[in-house]
Amino acid sequence: MSFFKRLFGGKQDTRPEVKDRTVHNLKIGDIVTYDLQDYEVVGKLSYNDHGFKWSAYQLQGVQEVIWLGVEMDDELELGIYKKSTLKLQEPLPKEIEYEGTTYYLDETGSAIVKGEGRSQNVDGVKCKYAEYYDEDDEKALSVEIWGGDVEASTGYSIEEYELKIIAGSH
């Protein structure tokens, strides 16, 4: 303890410690910078397909909403996704042509979802999913079926160094 703290009685630091943020522990209110744009984390979906887990963060920017997909398979896989206008229905095809790209079915399954923030309305809901990729594995098409609603998003892989994360809370 320093001389002045003993003499004058220093204040105790009662501020909570802010934990470093990574793509694995983002929280609602955090800021993610990607491609020179700032986005606020406004929703989070955590998927669990029989023990295989991954997350999607809803990021609200000034002009658009994007989703950050985070999956730890053999290595960290990150993707940026945007909702598409593609209209699909069950049963899903093995091949999808959309905006000049042909996507091929890679995997399907179903997962229980935990929703937070803007996504809390799907907390505890089971959704079916399908993942499609183009022939070069550069573009992705993600399809989710919520009850009878089929939603599709297009995306692509990114690297962790392309993101900057600022904790918005502790």
Secondary structure by P-SEA (a helix, b strand, c coil): ccaaaaaacccccccccccccccccccccbbbbcccccccccbbbbbbccccccbbbbbbcccbbbbbbbbbccccccbbbbbbccccccccccccccccbbbbbcccbbbbbbbcccccccccbbbbbbbbbcccccbbbbbbbcccbbbbbbbbbbccccbbbbbccc
